[in-house]
Amino acid sequence: MDNRPIKVLLVDDDEDDYILTRDWFGEFQVASCELEWVNSYAAAKNAIAGNKYDIYLVDYRLGQHNGLELLYEAVSNGCASPIILLTGQGDREIDLEAMKAGAADYLEKSQLTAPLLERSIRYALERKQTEQKIREQAALLDVATDAIFVRDLDDQILFWNKAAECLYGWKKEEALTKNIRELWQEKNLSQLPEAVKMLMKNGSWQGELYQRTKCGKEIIVESRWTLVREFGQKSQSILVVSSDITHKKQLEAQFLRAQRLESIGTLASGIAHDLNNVLAPILMTAQLLESQVYDERSRRLLPILITNAKRGANLVKQVLSFTRGLEGERTLLQLKHLIIEIQQIIKETFPKSIDVFTQISPDFWTISGDATQLHQVLMNLCVNARDAMPNGGTLTISAANFLVDENYARMHIDAKVGAYVVITVHDTGIGIPPEILDRIFEPFFTTKELGQGTGLGLSTVLGIIKSHGGFINVYSEEGRGSQFKIYLPAQDATEITEEQEVELPQGNSELILVVDDESAIRDITKTSLESHNYRAITACDGIEAIALYVEHRDEICLVLTDMVMPNMDGFTTIRTLQKINPEVRIIAVSGLAPSDKVNAAYDMGIKAFLSKPFTANQLLETINTVKSKI
């Protein structure tokens, strides 16, 4: 209020009450008030309509009418000034009805004094000022980006800003007529009673809420509650400020998933080298025995041994492709040929109850990739889709071009700005439960029954796609199917076809130095070479290898050396051999070699690289390739 006197209108049909009230006003210690008086209901209506007074004192009894009727009519007509109801007997029901109708206060005449009347007037005017400030602040809150609203303790909405409209989809006019349970759905209802309990105890509460908006969209909000005393006509209300953190939580989940997968990958990589050293001699020994044993029982058992050894080797390779993304031969590819080939395989092998469709953009871009690995990716996803549709359904493989902009890259931790091709494998199967969606790419995690899956399919898919510089998005709903989107960097070039491989001949008694700290691998490699018309000598580490090379330098055709050995590792061994003979031909071997290590070995001058465990055929083919470069 400014410094002008407070204009007060008394509505009372008793002149003696007016005189008494006027005398009380003269006793006021602080407030400077001007009192005017009307003695009828009609005169009061006209005075209130004129909007000239700061506050009204209304007697309950007004002839044929009463003060409650006047109160209701004034409020309905938009009267902004406080109204205090004066009652003769202090009827509790009348007092409560007056407060519900919008009275600023109610006073019992028999108990009324000048100080009490002064305090009541001051209090009503101060509350009016407070409400005016709140209305002004509410106008400012409408430009805030956070959803801000006020609810009473019965969950009824009292205030609703523009950002709340945008977040929840309900207009202000709709929200103010509804209970919060009608405005959105809480995922964790058990959280709310505890939140209210903390609010009433401490005056505030803060936490994350999972909600569903008017259109059914699932959102995560960071919500801050503050207990507000006397908002509007409510003695206690709750001010709520909610920030939409859905995208933030999605990025956090992606980051945590990446961290978890990296940890699992580190663990898997740690044992891969030893597993490969175990499998390599088993595989080569079995293949060697296959050509040397003739009894029927052994010839029947050896293929089982070879098959399972290869299966174990493939499992290790799948783990490694997940952890590091094994590098294959990269060529420029047009993936539409691969998709058409996959479609043909599916139609011939999948149940007839599954309909298969492909949708490929006519101007589909090329990529740089390994055709065999990408074939494996698509087959894994299609097989999973088949298993998700035991009663039949529709499998759709689509391919299109996609440009990742800065906004999209910010929302996906693995995406980079640029051109991509996106391949979508969509099924209409049983879907993936949300509680396991974050775990589907973990090695050995599977929901299939024992013996029906290793749990390495999707982890291999992820490893291959990441090694190609791409990323994966998954969307699934229980009972409504799953959709896997694979994004691969596009290349601005034409496709190159791969050359056909040639069959390799036997050796010509060349001497090969085999260096490995595993005796089983040394022995079986030596035996395999000798079985194919080569000669071989072995060394258990780099130091022995150097001594043997110096002794047989003029005879040794090439060196086959492991990269991970005690005493002297493969890199040091290679550098030392090259100092002895700069022209030495070396094939590097390792069961655990990320692409940067392989590239470093090639930079040092090795002629080829073999990944453990390798078959006798792979060994002979690699040696022949190196020999042909002489």
Buried (B, 14 or more C-beta within 10 A) or exposed (E): EEEEEBBBBBBBBEEEBBEBBEEBBEEBEEBEBEBEBBBBBEEBBEBBEEEEBBBBBBBBEBEEBBBBBBBBBBBEEEBEBBBBBBBBEEBEEBBEBBBEBBBBBBBBBEEBEBEEBBBBBBBBBEBBEEBEEBEEEBEEBBEEEBBBBBBBBEBBBBBBBBBBBEBBBBEBEBBBEBEBEBBBEBEEEEBBEEBBEBBEEEEEBEBEBBBBBBEEEEBBBBBBBBBBEEBBBBEEBBBBBBBBBBEEBBBEEBEEBBEBBEEBBEEBBEEBBBBBBBBBBBBBBBBBBBEEEEEEEEEEBBEEBBEBBBEBBBBBBBBBBBBBBBBBEBBBBBBBEBBEEBBEBBEEEBEEEBBBEBEBBEEBBBBBBBBEBBBBBBBBBBBBBBBBBEEEBBBBBBBBEBEBEEEBBEBBBBBBEEBBBBBBBBBBBBBBEEEEBBBBBBBEBBBEEEEEBBBBBBBBBBBBBBBBBBBBBBBBEEEEBBBBBBBBBBBEEEBEEEEEEEEBEEBEEBBBBBBBBBEBBBBBBBBBBBBBEBBBBBBBBBBBBBEBBEEEEEEBBBBBBBBBBEEBBBBBBBEBBBEEBEEBBBBBBBBBBBEEBBEBBEEBBBBBBBBBBBBBEEBBBBBBBBBEEE
